[in-house]
Amino acid sequence: MPLNNNLEEGLLKVIVFFDGQNIYHLAKSAWAPVPAVANSPYCYPSYDVSKLATYLVNLQPRRALTQTRFYTGVPNVQHDPFWNGFWSNKLRFLGSRGIYVYRGRVNPGGQEKGVDVSLAIDLINLTYEKQYDVAILVSQDHDFGPAVKLAKQIAQDQGRQLRFESAFPCNLTNYRNIPRPRGVPGTIWSFIDKNVYDSCFDPTDYRRL
């Protein structure tokens, strides 16, 4: 979603940063049936980015979504043609809707390359540029903690106080005997439960485009 410079006075500017692979794997871990069912919406990244961003922004009053930014790794077509096609189709769609897209790599071993660093750098740069009042990281990745800490220091030097949130899929009924999952350090946590995730379903099946 492009930056909105014509906000109603008093509204807080919100940027939502999506860690695309992290959300997918957390939702799969929380709700995918065992054994796996191919058509289960939890066995592939079935979430609607715009719907989920809007939901998270509206959890608090007087906030306006000014940017949605999506970051993910994509495997090489030679190594994994299925997921290369899925993510290529989904990212093309998101870009056509005005959502900022960062396309990193996934190596043959399954590790993302460049994604976390790019998201963290953008968070810092957008802090310097005073582009937001609230940053929502849709991720549980603790590696973003240092970037949040630095962003807070930059804002303090600018005479501003920013709000940082992290939101992530979570099945709380599975955490009775172990510690509840933790969000990004330095942020206020929001759990995306199954009802919320289901309400943000994207009916387009990018696996078959």
Buried (B, 14 or more C-beta within 10 A) or exposed (E): BEEEEEEEEEBBBBBBBBBBBBBBBBBBEBBBEEEEEEEEBBBBBBBBBBBBBBBBBEEBEEBBBBBBBBBBBBBEEEEBEEBBBBBBBBBEBBEEEEBBBBBBEBEEEEEBEEBBBBBBEBBBEBBEEEBBBBBBBBBBBEBBBEBBEBBBEBBEEEEEEBBBBBBBBBBEEEEEEEEEBEBBBBBBBBBBBBEBBEEBEBEEEBBEE
